[in-house]
Amino acid sequence: MSYRYGEYREGPDPLAPPYDVRSALDQMGDAVLSGSNPDHALRDLLKQGLPGAQDRRGLDDLLREVRRRRRELRERGRLDGTLERARALLDKAIGQERAELFPDPSDDARLREAELDGLPSDTASAIQELNDYRWRSAAARQTFEELRDLLRREVLDSQFRGMREALANPDPAAMERVREMMSALNDMLDRDARGEHTQEDFDAFMSKYGDMFPESPRNLEELVDALARRAAATQRLLASLTPRQREELNQLINQTLDQAGLGEQMRRLGESLYARRPDLAWNTPERLTGEDSMGMGDAVTALEELADLTQLEAALRQDYPGARLDDVDEAAIRRALGRSAVDDLEALKQIERELEQQGYLRRQRGKLELTPKAVRRLGETALRRVFASLDSGRRGDHDQVDAGSAGELTGSSRPWRFGDEQPIDVVRTVINGVRRGGAAGTVTLSVDDFEVAETERRTAAAVCLLVDLSYSMALRGTWAAAKQTALALQALVATKFPQDAVQIIGFSNYARVLQPDELAGLEWDMVQGTNLHHALLIAGRHLDRHPDFEPVVLVVTDGEPTAHLRRNGSAAFEWPPTRETLELTLAEVDKMTRRRATLNVFMLAEDERLKEFVNEVARRNGGRVFSSSADRLGEYVVSDFLRTRRTR
């Protein structure tokens, strides 16, 4: 036996490693962390494609290919080619007959010339009258038969793709087989309408007439889809012609079908197809701009492809509510763009499915949301970006090496004391028992023999990050940076300081606690008001719940307080800020000072009112003020948090 090896061409490489869905999530994260919602981020990812995933094309690439293909089809030629060809053959046959009659001086020749002179001006009516004409010229008779063969092939090809080639050399037996196929097809559709059709019936039909259907349908639905799309394209061809051309071509079609004994069967088929696929564009005109004329079969094929491409373009744009890649018809992609486009689409569908199946995305009431797992991943990404901008010497750590109640083992031990929670140092304890009781006999342990392993001391902190969600944050373009900072700090505390208690508080006209899983999809509030007073109240309650933790309070804002909480729980908003708002807010700052909480403020604007307010906060509390640009906010907040944890 001999073997031949070559490049695999039957689709994607089956031995290629699977695409890492986390990379897709990271690409989505770029958009999410910049302020986009998950729906838009996923759509942008699918449009751009997946770099590194076998160079698969995205939806935008496929869309450009669809539009290029549409332009090519529109420039292919004109739709009236069959009419022109039929008129030319008719004129040729009449001219040949006149040339035969002209030398003949008989009255019969003159009568025939008069009959030719009286033919209707439109092609269809002239052909109809000449069907019973007895030609004197053998050449004219042959030309007229050529005309009839042309019409028969073009008309049948417009209904059944590939029929033109099957009838290139027609004979009575071939036409009889076509009539039998039409009758069997209509009977099968009728049985299906009554619920009596089976797959075995279809298989028997295809075994007998399958050569007439190059689409190779696998079941009746696929056959109906192919025939309906072609029938609809034929109707669009008629709708695209001028009224006179439409009337002539329609007459030619009916005449040809009636002469072939297919008129009634074709009308039955047309009614069945329309009833099954009324959603197709049956009478929508198309405009082709090419110079060359196309035959009826080629014109119908072009219009059929144009309809596919129009539907594909709408599906690939994905700009309608609830759009999914599953809406894109794989068969239409294959017909229009080939197998490679199907593989590209399947790769995109796989990413969309995997993001949901692996727990990164979920759909709630038709809306796409990030799961807590995805938020953790995006937080890690944001934190990596922050650390990438920090100097290595500034990252630091927060460990203290004096003995304490938690942390890493130091390698030393000490005598056990009542209340110690450190692990028992078994080796040192047994050695103490042996030394006290001697090496012989059974070792008996006493309380004084026990030693515990010393550990590094790690302090725990109660962390509050107060993030401004007011409308001005979006207007100044600083909201995306604030969200990235919150995600980065959440990830930092969760991974490096798990003993800390972190709470992120968003504030606009009111303040509220933000859960970690809602940070990524968080949007700014389109309301007026910067209620720092309410945010400090909530932060104070968080610190009071952890009295033994070191308090850390960070505030990110772009404006001075313009709202406060009334005694009845409603929010009062005034701009410029009233004396009452400022006094209540500063009163909460004083409470933070009494809690030993250093309050550091990160300004994202250079307003004079804001500067005056934060300077007063720093004077009362002893905290620091940072004037940070939006692109460096994460670096400032994280580095300040690490500095605070080290000094604690």
Steps between C-alpha positions, in 0.01 A plus 500: 500500500615854428417816693504864397518782754406862448354807664173438688223686316178369654459774760687617812803306615364219724832482687520873575483593870166641613465875518558637851169660589672706769676693226161585353383619841811717535423660164143562617643642818675778309161629391325430832769676702473795262134542584325271249231256611549122454260479205691762302836359607412151374364641176820699444709190569307292247520778243877538532573128501739304712868578443717194547209257462620362166450851357124456492303781341255704703150612409630823349728304265214273395275802458751669270521181294120484474482862381778444248315198365179702471677769298637236265155348446340839436763576238470163327245595233145594407191295577334516156744268323244228421262754348778646286619157388144388422432819301824456306421137410144597404622779272754262349235234427266758344784639290594154376135430410470829309818420308343169397168662398634802312598322171168310488240692286205288621203633692582258782835674549327840512245375752777363719683833484180676601464261793853578609433873463199469729684338789458680839782726605563324834717189493272269700192562282701464179643166615150387600365568151798337328459175694255378230677667208618263222850616418612495138865556594677206664752741654219712647331185638827397663553848650145504640558157659821635647294784648252257654778285641660811649176602671436147628850471650499851650151475648562160659845606618343801670288258704746212546871581519699301245203402282646693206790259470270198540288619205785611274397232251131452579307200390142390576621249759689771693198730508275214606735429791483867602119480499511185712736668746272805530195282565686292762632815667157660531350175630776481764430858610128426523566194716726704724227763541268223618766368739552177306853559368794292623874515449476173309273672248757773450787253464304310234431825314867603505620157391291543184537874429799609707706588193261792435588664834870591520446643850476139627238568770489253787131535579183663377556820697837559333346430159213742566746765617709468182197507268331784688808720491530446126128560437519821703802610296301442180224726633758764590636478146156580360454782751835650397406538131304779338123439481521415130796267547327337797187432296695356207717275715205382705318405181805316372528304826132399494511406133812291545364315802165435333666368185717270714194373683627646828280807545253357751767311695719809523210711628428239769864501601515879514198517730645236732840670521352841572278354773800337666742793470303826498790663689714517186518822297277385214435829319785727605665655192878499460720724288800357316738742331713276276532547125475138387158338482434181696274213417198438714658209692819696572299808599288297744817347647649847549182626667486191720857563616423868555209406727728270701761773530241758609381272780858418595592867521212567740592198716875579505440860605353369830345841565151394603375419851586151620741434212683166520748332268260208480279729291755483216399229252796265458367368169473854364858572611619187323316586177617861497855491640614137502616250760768720658239758597295225667807405705557864597137536609514176698812623683314817600196300610725276708642799686151634571389157627815437704480836678158397628571131558823569692318740729628839383175630351133447575178631353241648731170605342664527160789713629859379508676525836845420635514233770704540819760271342538741208514802732786337692683443174450861390609623840822301468552650155448852633738430788771368265475820300535708814804303616651531155510877549645484851872492569617167634632661815162652580296180499625394842326266738321546826645228723642569845749246632420527873322200648126515482178306456493439126719488191787296358724280719824671608690176587518586871291372789415610857333350808128460476284753690134475577298643209766441233355406158828420323566142387673268747870438424484121542874435468605758762219388731609134493865594542408699813317194638797271431743743666285528808422127541812342360558299185387163641143384541177666399505874436238689701419857400412778741361848434843654535634283212272649232635752254327680214640604161539874462345672198541835336242750608256624238273792582142503372341814355146621446522662156243748364526629143251778429445550125315796351224379262358842418421625150809721491726192510364393161517852359867532593583151369628377837234239580673212318823566694309503830341164418836347406644626827219344702548165324877512548471578872240227549729248325802615702327456834344166400830349383773657717310610811219246547480581870392857420135607489445715191188697415453707184243777526364692203341840553306752294177652638496199735771251597484121482725202559625340176533123487812356331301322227332822385814711472587411140153573361454807719387820328504858625179655629345763275398712798629814666656495840823398677382362834830433673319546832293185442803306373700584817207390716498157331880475521487583870259213565739264317792612718292467817421139410876427501630687805822296523593560135718781378273755323585599141274753321559613140281749314492545120304804383498782249290753691424648841196372696174636363255274685439365849261264673212653697374354826199350320729308260444718193787665313539877483679635190619858455757655272707687597518284813329638807664556836290218646632249241862591571456498878331157503764353271788640706332369815529149355864573418557585867338170600745320270785678677373382838491146362872540415412466131726693265292635215690544172327683215575454128388802297412452133437868433669831573196700616584765759201405716614138504855601593376708793282218625763222482761725663261548790450123518878448511538767774234338719593136439869501421449306181657572165366657182592366154436686178501213253430475129244239402754272333712483819220476755539124551873537556448773760227317693671160507842637591348712777313199633819295503689782675227524762506124560879500537501781757217331690 
